[in-house]
Amino acid sequence: MSSGERIRKYRETGGAADLVRVEVLVPRSGRDEIVRAAAKLRARHRAAKHQLQDFIDLARQLYGVRVFDNIDLDRTRDLADRARVVARALMERGDARAYAMGRTMISHLDGEQ
């Protein structure tokens, strides 16, 4: 695998997925503030992704085949799409607790965008 392919794969599916490079001109005195703000944004984004993955893992553990019987999560584009599919399946096929979990996932997704 060439270095260009590795970089492309990292940006699409690795740690840099869902992140974009931003270049701005700021005064020297404001550089550290911008760097700190960017670090906070990245940390918040990663925490939200971990929370979505935890929701999906919990749904698999609690509901398994009952909810995931005809769902192919490998065909989804990214984690947000995967979470939407799981949330809809929970709301359609699960019990009241599954419905609440699905609504929580949807509201979490809508709050991010």
N, C-alpha and C positions, 0 to 999 in steps of 0.2 A: 504494500500500500504506500503510495507516494505521500509526501508531506502535505501536498494540496488536498488530497482525498481525506487525510486524517483531520486537517483543519475543517474541511466542509462537514465531515461527520460529527466532529465536536460541536460545531455551531448548530447543527440540525438536531442532534439527539443527545449530546453530552451536556456538560456543565454549563455551556454557553447557550443552550437552547432557550428560546424565548427572550434572549437578551439582544440588545442592539448597541452598536458603538455610537457614542455621541461625542462630538468634538465642539467645544465652545471656547470662546475667548473671554477671559475674565481677568480682572486686575490680580497681580501677584498676591496681594493680601487676601483675596477671596478664594484662592486655589484650594486651601485646606478645607474650607467650608463646603465647596463643591464636592471634593473627594469624600468627605464624611457623609454628605447627603446621598451620594451615589452608593456608598457602602450600606447605608440604612435601607435604601430602596432594594438593593440586591438581597439583603438579609430578609426583608419582609416578603419579597417574591419567593424566595426559597422556602420560607416557613409556610407560605400558603400552598406551595406545591406539595410539601411534605404532609400537610393537613389533608389535602385532597387524596393523596395516596393512602393515608391512614383510613379515610372514609371508605375507599374502595376495598382495602384489605379487610376492614371490619364487616362490610357487607358480604364479602365472600365467605368469611368465617361464620357469620350468623345465618345467612340465607342460602349459600351454596347453589345447588342445582335448581332449587325452586325458582330462583330469580335469574340465574345465569345460563339456563338450559339452551337457549337459541341465540346467545349473544357472542359475537366474535370481537373481542376487544382489541385484537391485533390489527384489525382493519381501521381503527381510529387513527387520526392524525397525530394527536398529542394528548397529554394528560387531561386537559380541560374537556376535550371531546369525549374521552373515555369516562370522565366523571359525569358528564351529562347523560351519556347512555346508561350508566349504572343508576343514576338518580331516577331517570324515567322508568327503568325496569323495576326499581324498588317501589315506586309509587303505583305502578300498574299491577304488579304481581305479588307484592308483599302485604303484610298485615299493617296495623295502625302505626307500629313502631317503625316499620320499614318506610311507610309513607312520610313520617316525620323526618326520618333520616334523609330521604330523597329531597324533601323540601329544604332541609338545611344545606344540603350540597348545592342545590340550585341557587339559593340565596347567597351562599358563599361565592359561587361563580359569578353571579350578577353583580355582586359588590366589588369584585376585582376589575371588571371591565368598564 
